[in-house]
């Protein structure tokens, strides 16, 4: 069970980190979906990427420091939801 937990946590952290990298690089597919379809302004992309990097770091830290990672992920989610509600 511990191996599955590690695998899923690291996989999910990598997915979130790659999503953040796509926002920093302004991948055309990501820009189309987030900017044109959802309506998030382009100047908010770096901030969104920072929130995603913080979430990925929180997931990885949660393997060794569970209470700190929980706090990091929770605050990252609050910031992300506040930012997205401001954009709308």
QUIFEN-V319446 format. One record per residue. N is the residue number from 1. RES is the residue in three letters. SS is DSSP state (H for helix, E for strand, - for the rest). Layout:
# QUIFEN-V319446
n->[N:N]
res->[RES:RES]
ss->[SS:SS]
This chain:
# QUIFEN-V319446
n->[1:2:3:4:5:6:7:8:9:10:11:12:13:14:15:16:17:18:19:20:21:22:23:24:25:26:27:28:29:30:31:32:33:34:35:36:37:38:39:40:41:42:43:44:45:46:47:48:49:50:51:52:53:54:55:56:57:58:59:60:61:62:63:64:65:66:67:68:69:70:71:72:73:74:75:76:77:78:79:80:81:82:83:84:85:86:87:88]
res->[UNK:UNK:UNK:UNK:UNK:UNK:UNK:UNK:UNK:UNK:UNK:UNK:UNK:UNK:UNK:UNK:UNK:UNK:UNK:UNK:UNK:UNK:UNK:UNK:UNK:UNK:UNK:UNK:UNK:UNK:UNK:UNK:UNK:UNK:UNK:UNK:UNK:UNK:UNK:UNK:UNK:UNK:UNK:UNK:UNK:UNK:UNK:UNK:UNK:UNK:UNK:UNK:UNK:UNK:UNK:UNK:UNK:UNK:UNK:UNK:UNK:UNK:UNK:UNK:UNK:UNK:UNK:UNK:UNK:UNK:UNK:UNK:UNK:UNK:UNK:UNK:UNK:UNK:UNK:UNK:UNK:UNK:UNK:UNK:UNK:UNK:UNK:UNK]
ss->[-:H:H:H:H:H:H:H:H:H:H:H:H:H:H:H:H:H:H:H:H:H:H:H:H:-:-:H:H:H:H:H:H:H:H:H:H:H:-:-:-:H:H:H:H:H:H:H:H:H:H:H:H:H:H:H:H:H:H:H:H:H:H:H:-:H:H:H:H:H:H:H:H:H:H:H:H:H:H:H:H:H:H:H:H:H:H:-]
